[in-house]
Amino acid sequence: MRRFVVTSIGALTSLGKNLHEYWEGLKNGVSGSELITRFDKEKIKTKFACEVKGYDSGNYFDRKETNKLDMYSQFVI
């Protein structure tokens, strides 16, 4: 069986882009839900979602990697 070690805790959520922002949002009862901005919402009933606000892939990946990975894959990594 292989073993692994968790060396840090990070958070990239609708409440914040790091653990501190996320935790403060949780403690203060902040809602991460807002109107959808990433796609056209006119053809669906739901108009709100919990999007990661102000995400800049350049803060996490170089330009080549950003072009290869969709946003979902970037969040997973």
Beta strands, then each sheet from edge to edge (+ up, - down):
strand 1: 34-35
strand 2: 48-49
sheet 1: 1+ 2-
end
